[in-house]
Amino acid sequence: MLSPDDANKIIRFLSAAYYCTDSEEARKEFNRLANELRKASGQPEE
């Protein structure tokens, strides 16, 4: 299992990429990946 701390560190990188693009498709994928990390670390999805 992935620790919540490690998941949140990776999510911060995804968040930075999310805000660097105007592509709605890319933003949806960054959000999906962040939610997968949350699930893998036992955190609620957003």
mmCIF entry with sequence, helices, sheets and N, C-alpha, C, O atoms, coordinates in Angstrom:
data_MODEL
# 
_entry.id   MODEL 
# 
_entity.id                         1 
_entity.type                       polymer 
_entity.pdbx_number_of_molecules   1 
# 
_entity_poly.entity_id                      1 
_entity_poly.type                           'polypeptide(L)' 
_entity_poly.nstd_linkage                   no 
_entity_poly.nstd_monomer                   no 
_entity_poly.pdbx_seq_one_letter_code       MLSPDDANKIIRFLSAAYYCTDSEEARKEFNRLANELRKASGQPEE 
_entity_poly.pdbx_seq_one_letter_code_can   MLSPDDANKIIRFLSAAYYCTDSEEARKEFNRLANELRKASGQPEE 
_entity_poly.pdbx_strand_id                 A 
# 
loop_
_entity_poly_seq.entity_id 
_entity_poly_seq.num 
_entity_poly_seq.mon_id 
_entity_poly_seq.hetero 
1 1  MET n 
1 2  LEU n 
1 3  SER n 
1 4  PRO n 
1 5  ASP n 
1 6  ASP n 
1 7  ALA n 
1 8  ASN n 
1 9  LYS n 
1 10 ILE n 
1 11 ILE n 
1 12 ARG n 
1 13 PHE n 
1 14 LEU n 
1 15 SER n 
1 16 ALA n 
1 17 ALA n 
1 18 TYR n 
1 19 TYR n 
1 20 CYS n 
1 21 THR n 
1 22 ASP n 
1 23 SER n 
1 24 GLU n 
1 25 GLU n 
1 26 ALA n 
1 27 ARG n 
1 28 LYS n 
1 29 GLU n 
1 30 PHE n 
1 31 ASN n 
1 32 ARG n 
1 33 LEU n 
1 34 ALA n 
1 35 ASN n 
1 36 GLU n 
1 37 LEU n 
1 38 ARG n 
1 39 LYS n 
1 40 ALA n 
1 41 SER n 
1 42 GLY n 
1 43 GLN n 
1 44 PRO n 
1 45 GLU n 
1 46 GLU n 
# 
_struct_asym.id          A 
_struct_asym.entity_id   1 
# 
loop_
_struct_conf.conf_type_id 
_struct_conf.id 
_struct_conf.pdbx_PDB_helix_id 
_struct_conf.beg_label_comp_id 
_struct_conf.beg_label_asym_id 
_struct_conf.beg_label_seq_id 
_struct_conf.pdbx_beg_PDB_ins_code 
_struct_conf.end_label_comp_id 
_struct_conf.end_label_asym_id 
_struct_conf.end_label_seq_id 
_struct_conf.pdbx_end_PDB_ins_code 
_struct_conf.beg_auth_comp_id 
_struct_conf.beg_auth_asym_id 
_struct_conf.beg_auth_seq_id 
_struct_conf.end_auth_comp_id 
_struct_conf.end_auth_asym_id 
_struct_conf.end_auth_seq_id 
_struct_conf.pdbx_PDB_helix_class 
_struct_conf.details 
_struct_conf.pdbx_PDB_helix_length 
HELX_P HELX_P1 AA1 PRO A 4  ? TYR A 19 ? PRO A 4  TYR A 19 1 ? 16 
HELX_P HELX_P2 AA2 GLU A 24 ? ALA A 40 ? GLU A 24 ALA A 40 1 ? 17 
# 
_struct_conf_type.id          HELX_P 
_struct_conf_type.criteria    ? 
_struct_conf_type.reference   ? 
# 
loop_
_atom_site.group_PDB 
_atom_site.id 
_atom_site.type_symbol 
_atom_site.label_atom_id 
_atom_site.label_alt_id 
_atom_site.label_comp_id 
_atom_site.label_asym_id 
_atom_site.label_entity_id 
_atom_site.label_seq_id 
_atom_site.pdbx_PDB_ins_code 
_atom_site.Cartn_x 
_atom_site.Cartn_y 
_atom_site.Cartn_z 
_atom_site.occupancy 
_atom_site.B_iso_or_equiv 
_atom_site.pdbx_formal_charge 
_atom_site.auth_seq_id 
_atom_site.auth_comp_id 
_atom_site.auth_asym_id 
_atom_site.auth_atom_id 
_atom_site.pdbx_PDB_model_num 
ATOM 1   N N  . MET A 1 1  ? 0.836   -1.179 0.000   1.00 0.00 ? 1  MET A N  1 
ATOM 2   C CA . MET A 1 1  ? 0.000   0.000  0.000   1.00 0.00 ? 1  MET A CA 1 
ATOM 3   C C  . MET A 1 1  ? 0.885   1.249  0.000   1.00 0.00 ? 1  MET A C  1 
ATOM 4   O O  . MET A 1 1  ? 1.967   1.264  0.588   1.00 0.00 ? 1  MET A O  1 
ATOM 5   N N  . LEU A 1 2  ? 0.417   2.252  -0.648  1.00 0.00 ? 2  LEU A N  1 
ATOM 6   C CA . LEU A 1 2  ? 1.114   3.529  -0.749  1.00 0.00 ? 2  LEU A CA 1 
ATOM 7   C C  . LEU A 1 2  ? 0.745   4.379  0.464   1.00 0.00 ? 2  LEU A C  1 
ATOM 8   O O  . LEU A 1 2  ? -0.427  4.477  0.828   1.00 0.00 ? 2  LEU A O  1 
ATOM 9   N N  . SER A 1 3  ? 1.736   4.984  1.077   1.00 0.00 ? 3  SER A N  1 
ATOM 10  C CA . SER A 1 3  ? 1.433   5.816  2.251   1.00 0.00 ? 3  SER A CA 1 
ATOM 11  C C  . SER A 1 3  ? 0.745   7.107  1.793   1.00 0.00 ? 3  SER A C  1 
ATOM 12  O O  . SER A 1 3  ? 1.037   7.610  0.708   1.00 0.00 ? 3  SER A O  1 
ATOM 13  N N  . PRO A 1 4  ? -0.160  7.642  2.607   1.00 0.00 ? 4  PRO A N  1 
ATOM 14  C CA . PRO A 1 4  ? -0.808  8.909  2.249   1.00 0.00 ? 4  PRO A CA 1 
ATOM 15  C C  . PRO A 1 4  ? 0.202   10.037 2.030   1.00 0.00 ? 4  PRO A C  1 
ATOM 16  O O  . PRO A 1 4  ? 0.008   10.877 1.152   1.00 0.00 ? 4  PRO A O  1 
ATOM 17  N N  . ASP A 1 5  ? 1.261   10.061 2.808   1.00 0.00 ? 5  ASP A N  1 
ATOM 18  C CA . ASP A 1 5  ? 2.281   11.098 2.656   1.00 0.00 ? 5  ASP A CA 1 
ATOM 19  C C  . ASP A 1 5  ? 2.937   11.029 1.281   1.00 0.00 ? 5  ASP A C  1 
ATOM 20  O O  . ASP A 1 5  ? 3.080   12.048 0.604   1.00 0.00 ? 5  ASP A O  1 
ATOM 21  N N  . ASP A 1 6  ? 3.337   9.817  0.868   1.00 0.00 ? 6  ASP A N  1 
ATOM 22  C CA . ASP A 1 6  ? 3.953   9.661  -0.453  1.00 0.00 ? 6  ASP A CA 1 
ATOM 23  C C  . ASP A 1 6  ? 2.956   9.983  -1.562  1.00 0.00 ? 6  ASP A C  1 
ATOM 24  O O  . ASP A 1 6  ? 3.308   10.637 -2.544  1.00 0.00 ? 6  ASP A O  1 
ATOM 25  N N  . ALA A 1 7  ? 1.723   9.528  -1.411  1.00 0.00 ? 7  ALA A N  1 
ATOM 26  C CA . ALA A 1 7  ? 0.694   9.813  -2.423  1.00 0.00 ? 7  ALA A CA 1 
ATOM 27  C C  . ALA A 1 7  ? 0.500   11.315 -2.565  1.00 0.00 ? 7  ALA A C  1 
ATOM 28  O O  . ALA A 1 7  ? 0.406   11.821 -3.683  1.00 0.00 ? 7  ALA A O  1 
ATOM 29  N N  . ASN A 1 8  ? 0.439   12.028 -1.460  1.00 0.00 ? 8  ASN A N  1 
ATOM 30  C CA . ASN A 1 8  ? 0.222   13.469 -1.509  1.00 0.00 ? 8  ASN A CA 1 
ATOM 31  C C  . ASN A 1 8  ? 1.392   14.205 -2.138  1.00 0.00 ? 8  ASN A C  1 
ATOM 32  O O  . ASN A 1 8  ? 1.197   15.238 -2.779  1.00 0.00 ? 8  ASN A O  1 
ATOM 33  N N  . LYS A 1 9  ? 2.590   13.699 -1.970  1.00 0.00 ? 9  LYS A N  1 
ATOM 34  C CA . LYS A 1 9  ? 3.756   14.300 -2.634  1.00 0.00 ? 9  LYS A CA 1 
ATOM 35  C C  . LYS A 1 9  ? 3.630   14.172 -4.152  1.00 0.00 ? 9  LYS A C  1 
ATOM 36  O O  . LYS A 1 9  ? 3.900   15.125 -4.883  1.00 0.00 ? 9  LYS A O  1 
ATOM 37  N N  . ILE A 1 10 ? 3.222   13.005 -4.619  1.00 0.00 ? 10 ILE A N  1 
ATOM 38  C CA . ILE A 1 10 ? 3.050   12.788 -6.060  1.00 0.00 ? 10 ILE A CA 1 
ATOM 39  C C  . ILE A 1 10 ? 1.877   13.629 -6.573  1.00 0.00 ? 10 ILE A C  1 
ATOM 40  O O  . ILE A 1 10 ? 1.947   14.199 -7.662  1.00 0.00 ? 10 ILE A O  1 
ATOM 41  N N  . ILE A 1 11 ? 0.811   13.703 -5.792  1.00 0.00 ? 11 ILE A N  1 
ATOM 42  C CA . ILE A 1 11 ? -0.362  14.487 -6.183  1.00 0.00 ? 11 ILE A CA 1 
ATOM 43  C C  . ILE A 1 11 ? 0.007   15.956 -6.353  1.00 0.00 ? 11 ILE A C  1 
ATOM 44  O O  . ILE A 1 11 ? -0.543  16.628 -7.226  1.00 0.00 ? 11 ILE A O  1 
ATOM 45  N N  . ARG A 1 12 ? 0.919   16.466 -5.545  1.00 0.00 ? 12 ARG A N  1 
ATOM 46  C CA . ARG A 1 12 ? 1.350   17.857 -5.704  1.00 0.00 ? 12 ARG A CA 1 
ATOM 47  C C  . ARG A 1 12 ? 2.007   18.082 -7.072  1.00 0.00 ? 12 ARG A C  1 
ATOM 48  O O  . ARG A 1 12 ? 1.823   19.141 -7.672  1.00 0.00 ? 12 ARG A O  1 
ATOM 49  N N  . PHE A 1 13 ? 2.761   17.112 -7.568  1.00 0.00 ? 13 PHE A N  1 
ATOM 50  C CA . PHE A 1 13 ? 3.345   17.223 -8.910  1.00 0.00 ? 13 PHE A CA 1 
ATOM 51  C C  . PHE A 1 13 ? 2.246   17.206 -9.968  1.00 0.00 ? 13 PHE A C  1 
ATOM 52  O O  . PHE A 1 13 ? 2.285   17.981 -10.924 1.00 0.00 ? 13 PHE A O  1 
ATOM 53  N N  . LEU A 1 14 ? 1.268   16.323 -9.793  1.00 0.00 ? 14 LEU A N  1 
ATOM 54  C CA . LEU A 1 14 ? 0.151   16.268 -10.736 1.00 0.00 ? 14 LEU A CA 1 
ATOM 55  C C  . LEU A 1 14 ? -0.631  17.580 -10.716 1.00 0.00 ? 14 LEU A C  1 
ATOM 56  O O  . LEU A 1 14 ? -1.080  18.056 -11.759 1.00 0.00 ? 14 LEU A O  1 
ATOM 57  N N  . SER A 1 15 ? -0.790  18.155 -9.544  1.00 0.00 ? 15 SER A N  1 
ATOM 58  C CA . SER A 1 15 ? -1.504  19.421 -9.416  1.00 0.00 ? 15 SER A CA 1 
ATOM 59  C C  . SER A 1 15 ? -0.774  20.538 -10.162 1.00 0.00 ? 15 SER A C  1 
ATOM 60  O O  . SER A 1 15 ? -1.404  21.355 -10.834 1.00 0.00 ? 15 SER A O  1 
ATOM 61  N N  . ALA A 1 16 ? 0.530   20.569 -10.044 1.00 0.00 ? 16 ALA A N  1 
ATOM 62  C CA . ALA A 1 16 ? 1.315   21.581 -10.767 1.00 0.00 ? 16 ALA A CA 1 
ATOM 63  C C  . ALA A 1 16 ? 1.124   21.426 -12.272 1.00 0.00 ? 16 ALA A C  1 
ATOM 64  O O  . ALA A 1 16 ? 0.953   22.416 -12.984 1.00 0.00 ? 16 ALA A O  1 
ATOM 65  N N  . ALA A 1 17 ? 1.152   20.189 -12.754 1.00 0.00 ? 17 ALA A N  1 
ATOM 66  C CA . ALA A 1 17 ? 0.952   19.943 -14.182 1.00 0.00 ? 17 ALA A CA 1 
ATOM 67  C C  . ALA A 1 17 ? -0.464  20.327 -14.600 1.00 0.00 ? 17 ALA A C  1 
ATOM 68  O O  . ALA A 1 17 ? -0.666  20.876 -15.683 1.00 0.00 ? 17 ALA A O  1 
ATOM 69  N N  . TYR A 1 18 ? -1.443  20.041 -13.744 1.00 0.00 ? 18 TYR A N  1 
ATOM 70  C CA . TYR A 1 18 ? -2.839  20.394 -14.008 1.00 0.00 ? 18 TYR A CA 1 
ATOM 71  C C  . TYR A 1 18 ? -2.961  21.889 -14.286 1.00 0.00 ? 18 TYR A C  1 
ATOM 72  O O  . TYR A 1 18 ? -3.614  22.295 -15.247 1.00 0.00 ? 18 TYR A O  1 
ATOM 73  N N  . TYR A 1 19 ? -2.333  22.704 -13.446 1.00 0.00 ? 19 TYR A N  1 
ATOM 74  C CA . TYR A 1 19 ? -2.461  24.150 -13.588 1.00 0.00 ? 19 TYR A CA 1 
ATOM 75  C C  . TYR A 1 19 ? -1.578  24.733 -14.693 1.00 0.00 ? 19 TYR A C  1 
ATOM 76  O O  . TYR A 1 19 ? -1.701  25.913 -15.021 1.00 0.00 ? 19 TYR A O  1 
ATOM 77  N N  . CYS A 1 20 ? -0.692  23.920 -15.268 1.00 0.00 ? 20 CYS A N  1 
ATOM 78  C CA . CYS A 1 20 ? 0.174   24.398 -16.353 1.00 0.00 ? 20 CYS A CA 1 
ATOM 79  C C  . CYS A 1 20 ? -0.415  24.141 -17.735 1.00 0.00 ? 20 CYS A C  1 
ATOM 80  O O  . CYS A 1 20 ? 0.178   24.525 -18.743 1.00 0.00 ? 20 CYS A O  1 
ATOM 81  N N  . THR A 1 21 ? -1.572  23.496 -17.789 1.00 0.00 ? 21 THR A N  1 
ATOM 82  C CA . THR A 1 21 ? -2.162  23.192 -19.085 1.00 0.00 ? 21 THR A CA 1 
ATOM 83  C C  . THR A 1 21 ? -3.566  23.769 -19.182 1.00 0.00 ? 21 THR A C  1 
ATOM 84  O O  . THR A 1 21 ? -4.270  23.918 -18.184 1.00 0.00 ? 21 THR A O  1 
ATOM 85  N N  . ASP A 1 22 ? -3.951  24.087 -20.405 1.00 0.00 ? 22 ASP A N  1 
ATOM 86  C CA . ASP A 1 22 ? -5.319  24.523 -20.672 1.00 0.00 ? 22 ASP A CA 1 
ATOM 87  C C  . ASP A 1 22 ? -6.156  23.394 -21.256 1.00 0.00 ? 22 ASP A C  1 
ATOM 88  O O  . ASP A 1 22 ? -7.358  23.553 -21.473 1.00 0.00 ? 22 ASP A O  1 
ATOM 89  N N  . SER A 1 23 ? -5.518  22.252 -21.509 1.00 0.00 ? 23 SER A N  1 
ATOM 90  C CA . SER A 1 23 ? -6.203  21.115 -22.119 1.00 0.00 ? 23 SER A CA 1 
ATOM 91  C C  . SER A 1 23 ? -7.133  20.445 -21.109 1.00 0.00 ? 23 SER A C  1 
ATOM 92  O O  . SER A 1 23 ? -6.692  19.933 -20.081 1.00 0.00 ? 23 SER A O  1 
ATOM 93  N N  . GLU A 1 24 ? -8.420  20.460 -21.421 1.00 0.00 ? 24 GLU A N  1 
ATOM 94  C CA . GLU A 1 24 ? -9.401  19.829 -20.532 1.00 0.00 ? 24 GLU A CA 1 
ATOM 95  C C  . GLU A 1 24 ? -9.156  18.315 -20.446 1.00 0.00 ? 24 GLU A C  1 
ATOM 96  O O  . GLU A 1 24 ? -9.331  17.714 -19.386 1.00 0.00 ? 24 GLU A O  1 
ATOM 97  N N  . GLU A 1 25 ? -8.756  17.712 -21.554 1.00 0.00 ? 25 GLU A N  1 
ATOM 98  C CA . GLU A 1 25 ? -8.464  16.270 -21.566 1.00 0.00 ? 25 GLU A CA 1 
ATOM 99  C C  . GLU A 1 25 ? -7.300  15.948 -20.630 1.00 0.00 ? 25 GLU A C  1 
ATOM 100 O O  . GLU A 1 25 ? -7.366  14.981 -19.871 1.00 0.00 ? 25 GLU A O  1 
ATOM 101 N N  . ALA A 1 26 ? -6.246  16.744 -20.676 1.00 0.00 ? 26 ALA A N  1 
ATOM 102 C CA . ALA A 1 26 ? -5.090  16.531 -19.802 1.00 0.00 ? 26 ALA A CA 1 
ATOM 103 C C  . ALA A 1 26 ? -5.482  16.741 -18.345 1.00 0.00 ? 26 ALA A C  1 
ATOM 104 O O  . ALA A 1 26 ? -5.065  15.975 -17.477 1.00 0.00 ? 26 ALA A O  1 
ATOM 105 N N  . ARG A 1 27 ? -6.278  17.768 -18.068 1.00 0.00 ? 27 ARG A N  1 
ATOM 106 C CA . ARG A 1 27 ? -6.700  18.028 -16.699 1.00 0.00 ? 27 ARG A CA 1 
ATOM 107 C C  . ARG A 1 27 ? -7.525  16.874 -16.134 1.00 0.00 ? 27 ARG A C  1 
ATOM 108 O O  . ARG A 1 27 ? -7.368  16.506 -14.970 1.00 0.00 ? 27 ARG A O  1 
ATOM 109 N N  . LYS A 1 28 ? -8.395  16.312 -16.953 1.00 0.00 ? 28 LYS A N  1 
ATOM 110 C CA . LYS A 1 28 ? -9.190  15.157 -16.513 1.00 0.00 ? 28 LYS A CA 1 
ATOM 111 C C  . LYS A 1 28 ? -8.285  13.984 -16.169 1.00 0.00 ? 28 LYS A C  1 
ATOM 112 O O  . LYS A 1 28 ? -8.518  13.274 -15.191 1.00 0.00 ? 28 LYS A O  1 
ATOM 113 N N  . GLU A 1 29 ? -7.250  13.784 -16.982 1.00 0.00 ? 29 GLU A N  1 
ATOM 114 C CA . GLU A 1 29 ? -6.327  12.674 -16.725 1.00 0.00 ? 29 GLU A CA 1 
ATOM 115 C C  . GLU A 1 29 ? -5.508  12.912 -15.463 1.00 0.00 ? 29 GLU A C  1 
ATOM 116 O O  . GLU A 1 29 ? -5.306  11.982 -14.683 1.00 0.00 ? 29 GLU A O  1 
ATOM 117 N N  . PHE A 1 30 ? -5.035  14.129 -15.243 1.00 0.00 ? 30 PHE A N  1 
ATOM 118 C CA . PHE A 1 30 ? -4.305  14.428 -14.003 1.00 0.00 ? 30 PHE A CA 1 
ATOM 119 C C  . PHE A 1 30 ? -5.201  14.195 -12.792 1.00 0.00 ? 30 PHE A C  1 
ATOM 120 O O  . PHE A 1 30 ? -4.752  13.650 -11.784 1.00 0.00 ? 30 PHE A O  1 
ATOM 121 N N  . ASN A 1 31 ? -6.450  14.600 -12.883 1.00 0.00 ? 31 ASN A N  1 
ATOM 122 C CA . ASN A 1 31 ? -7.391  14.396 -11.789 1.00 0.00 ? 31 ASN A CA 1 
ATOM 123 C C  . ASN A 1 31 ? -7.650  12.906 -11.558 1.00 0.00 ? 31 ASN A C  1 
ATOM 124 O O  . ASN A 1 31 ? -7.705  12.451 -10.415 1.00 0.00 ? 31 ASN A O  1 
ATOM 125 N N  . ARG A 1 32 ? -7.807  12.152 -12.641 1.00 0.00 ? 32 ARG A N  1 
ATOM 126 C CA . ARG A 1 32 ? -8.027  10.714 -12.519 1.00 0.00 ? 32 ARG A CA 1 
ATOM 127 C C  . ARG A 1 32 ? -6.836  10.043 -11.834 1.00 0.00 ? 32 ARG A C  1 
ATOM 128 O O  . ARG A 1 32 ? -7.009  9.207  -10.947 1.00 0.00 ? 32 ARG A O  1 
ATOM 129 N N  . LEU A 1 33 ? -5.648  10.411 -12.248 1.00 0.00 ? 33 LEU A N  1 
ATOM 130 C CA . LEU A 1 33 ? -4.450  9.824  -11.652 1.00 0.00 ? 33 LEU A CA 1 
ATOM 131 C C  . LEU A 1 33 ? -4.331  10.175 -10.174 1.00 0.00 ? 33 LEU A C  1 
ATOM 132 O O  . LEU A 1 33 ? -3.957  9.330  -9.361  1.00 0.00 ? 33 LEU A O  1 
ATOM 133 N N  . ALA A 1 34 ? -4.646  11.415 -9.826  1.00 0.00 ? 34 ALA A N  1 
ATOM 134 C CA . ALA A 1 34 ? -4.606  11.820 -8.418  1.00 0.00 ? 34 ALA A CA 1 
ATOM 135 C C  . ALA A 1 34 ? -5.599  10.997 -7.602  1.00 0.00 ? 34 ALA A C  1 
ATOM 136 O O  . ALA A 1 34 ? -5.287  10.575 -6.489  1.00 0.00 ? 34 ALA A O  1 
ATOM 137 N N  . ASN A 1 35 ? -6.789  10.768 -8.147  1.00 0.00 ? 35 ASN A N  1 
ATOM 138 C CA . ASN A 1 35 ? -7.775  9.961  -7.427  1.00 0.00 ? 35 ASN A CA 1 
ATOM 139 C C  . ASN A 1 35 ? -7.324  8.508  -7.289  1.00 0.00 ? 35 ASN A C  1 
ATOM 140 O O  . ASN A 1 35 ? -7.605  7.870  -6.275  1.00 0.00 ? 35 ASN A O  1 
ATOM 141 N N  . GLU A 1 36 ? -6.642  7.987  -8.278  1.00 0.00 ? 36 GLU A N  1 
ATOM 142 C CA . GLU A 1 36 ? -6.102  6.621  -8.174  1.00 0.00 ? 36 GLU A CA 1 
ATOM 143 C C  . GLU A 1 36 ? -5.070  6.550  -7.046  1.00 0.00 ? 36 GLU A C  1 
ATOM 144 O O  . GLU A 1 36 ? -5.033  5.577  -6.292  1.00 0.00 ? 36 GLU A O  1 
ATOM 145 N N  . LEU A 1 37 ? -4.241  7.576  -6.937  1.00 0.00 ? 37 LEU A N  1 
ATOM 146 C CA . LEU A 1 37 ? -3.262  7.626  -5.854  1.00 0.00 ? 37 LEU A CA 1 
ATOM 147 C C  . LEU A 1 37 ? -3.955  7.724  -4.497  1.00 0.00 ? 37 LEU A C  1 
ATOM 148 O O  . LEU A 1 37 ? -3.527  7.100  -3.527  1.00 0.00 ? 37 LEU A O  1 
ATOM 149 N N  . ARG A 1 38 ? -5.015  8.505  -4.438  1.00 0.00 ? 38 ARG A N  1 
ATOM 150 C CA . ARG A 1 38 ? -5.767  8.603  -3.183  1.00 0.00 ? 38 ARG A CA 1 
ATOM 151 C C  . ARG A 1 38 ? -6.338  7.246  -2.787  1.00 0.00 ? 38 ARG A C  1 
ATOM 152 O O  . ARG A 1 38 ? -6.245  6.837  -1.629  1.00 0.00 ? 38 ARG A O  1 
ATOM 153 N N  . LYS A 1 39 ? -6.930  6.554  -3.758  1.00 0.00 ? 39 LYS A N  1 
ATOM 154 C CA . LYS A 1 39 ? -7.491  5.226  -3.474  1.00 0.00 ? 39 LYS A CA 1 
ATOM 155 C C  . LYS A 1 39 ? -6.407  4.259  -3.005  1.00 0.00 ? 39 LYS A C  1 
ATOM 156 O O  . LYS A 1 39 ? -6.602  3.511  -2.047  1.00 0.00 ? 39 LYS A O  1 
ATOM 157 N N  . ALA A 1 40 ? -5.277  4.280  -3.681  1.00 0.00 ? 40 ALA A N  1 
ATOM 158 C CA . ALA A 1 40 ? -4.185  3.361  -3.359  1.00 0.00 ? 40 ALA A CA 1 
ATOM 159 C C  . ALA A 1 40 ? -3.612  3.620  -1.969  1.00 0.00 ? 40 ALA A C  1 
ATOM 160 O O  . ALA A 1 40 ? -3.019  2.733  -1.356  1.00 0.00 ? 40 ALA A O  1 
ATOM 161 N N  . SER A 1 41 ? -3.796  4.849  -1.479  1.00 0.00 ? 41 SER A N  1 
ATOM 162 C CA . SER A 1 41 ? -3.253  5.195  -0.172  1.00 0.00 ? 41 SER A CA 1 
ATOM 163 C C  . SER A 1 41 ? -4.342  5.277  0.905   1.00 0.00 ? 41 SER A C  1 
ATOM 164 O O  . SER A 1 41 ? -4.081  5.723  2.023   1.00 0.00 ? 41 SER A O  1 
ATOM 165 N N  . GLY A 1 42 ? -5.550  4.850  0.567   1.00 0.00 ? 42 GLY A N  1 
ATOM 166 C CA . GLY A 1 42 ? -6.617  4.812  1.553   1.00 0.00 ? 42 GLY A CA 1 
ATOM 167 C C  . GLY A 1 42 ? -7.250  6.155  1.875   1.00 0.00 ? 42 GLY A C  1 
ATOM 168 O O  . GLY A 1 42 ? -7.864  6.321  2.929   1.00 0.00 ? 42 GLY A O  1 
ATOM 169 N N  . GLN A 1 43 ? -7.103  7.110  0.972   1.00 0.00 ? 43 GLN A N  1 
ATOM 170 C CA . GLN A 1 43 ? -7.679  8.439  1.171   1.00 0.00 ? 43 GLN A CA 1 
ATOM 171 C C  . GLN A 1 43 ? -8.957  8.571  0.338   1.00 0.00 ? 43 GLN A C  1 
ATOM 172 O O  . GLN A 1 43 ? -9.116  7.876  -0.665  1.00 0.00 ? 43 GLN A O  1 
ATOM 173 N N  . PRO A 1 44 ? -9.864  9.457  0.747   1.00 0.00 ? 44 PRO A N  1 
ATOM 174 C CA . PRO A 1 44 ? -11.079 9.658  -0.053  1.00 0.00 ? 44 PRO A CA 1 
ATOM 175 C C  . PRO A 1 44 ? -10.765 10.392 -1.373  1.00 0.00 ? 44 PRO A C  1 
ATOM 176 O O  . PRO A 1 44 ? -9.853  11.217 -1.433  1.00 0.00 ? 44 PRO A O  1 
ATOM 177 N N  . GLU A 1 45 ? -11.522 10.080 -2.403  1.00 0.00 ? 45 GLU A N  1 
ATOM 178 C CA . GLU A 1 45 ? -11.371 10.762 -3.672  1.00 0.00 ? 45 GLU A CA 1 
ATOM 179 C C  . GLU A 1 45 ? -11.934 12.170 -3.575  1.00 0.00 ? 45 GLU A C  1 
ATOM 180 O O  . GLU A 1 45 ? -12.795 12.457 -2.743  1.00 0.00 ? 45 GLU A O  1 
ATOM 181 N N  . GLU A 1 46 ? -11.433 13.041 -4.439  1.00 0.00 ? 46 GLU A N  1 
ATOM 182 C CA . GLU A 1 46 ? -11.941 14.418 -4.491  1.00 0.00 ? 46 GLU A CA 1 
ATOM 183 C C  . GLU A 1 46 ? -12.590 14.666 -5.821  1.00 0.00 ? 46 GLU A C  1 
ATOM 184 O O  . GLU A 1 46 ? -13.083 15.766 -6.072  1.00 0.00 ? 46 GLU A O  1 
# 
